């Protein structure tokens, strides 16, 4: 049923959000991103243009690896670090730089901290009155949108500040796409930053939890990546696209982490008209909640479903995977940043196991509230290999 609903986006159902999400992301009017049509097609196109396979292969991969190497080296000098916190800052700063040229080191505003505050309070009762968590969240949101709009206006006023990035393409496309206004473009950048910031940092943090509890997985990962390095003419050269595509066991680890984590606990859709599925009638106007964890944690498909077992993916065929594994959604709204996320995860693991040893010092409790949270965090100590 999950797959059927996702395949009929725009004909039987449309994207729907809880009230707090709708107010937060301004999902109203002709330019609302939950509508299927010109706006949605454009959003997907511009995201793929800057974070899709071609961009990753041609230009982003070495930049991603350089970012990861720099941060791992820094963490190795700091003693135990809260991995969720440092990974969140790393992912946000890199993505923000690629979207609108954000320079974290020289900026007065630590935008990643602003996003962390927003994340901690936006899933709350949507009462936008002083004293409530949602009100604080909306204030932080307005502050962020103002900064993004100021950056946009600076570029519009001074062409010399152009960088050929995501924001510049949106500016160029203002001539042909009527919905790209000076108010909508900041909202667009804000939404993409929000999506990548939380999902990627949470998945990487969970990866540390699973690896620290499964040394045999670390052993096989290390063997796979050391073999990649040994095949190179120059052991110090950067990761290539072909090497990334050859990471068989790494992909199993990434898939298994995504399967168990289920970053979104559910996906909402609204019925556009009456329709029938598996003998049930869904009335027009009703909200449908797709619970993807029910599929990805189904013991009939995945034996011992809450056990972290990357090797299970050796036995799964593509038909089973396509019907029972949907960490990035599906249909026309499948996440445009899926390959970007998987590449960052895989490149991170490559640089981690070939250059560092890591030990969990404390923490590791995980809960849903309904986003995934880590209690007191997960403290990891990194040590460079000799």
Protein Blocks (a to p, Z undefined) as FASTA:
>chain_A
ZZmmmmmgojlpccdddfklmmmnopgcjklckbgcjklmmmmmmmmmmmmmklmmmmmm
mmmmmmmmmmmmmmmmnopadfklmmmmmmmmmmmmmmnopafklpmbdfklmmmmmmmm
mmccfddbehiaklmmmmmmmmmmmmmmmmmmmmmmmmmlpghiaklmmmmmmmmmmklc
fklmmmmmmmmmmmmmmmmmmmmmmmmmmmmmmmmlmmmmmmmmmmmmmmpmblmbccdf
klmmmmmmlmmmmmmmmmmnomplbdcdddfbdcdeehiacdehiacdddfklmmmcfkl
mgcklbccfklmmmpcfklmmmmgcfkggajllcfklmmmmmmmmmmmmmmmmmpccddf
bgjiacdfkbccehjopaddddddZZ
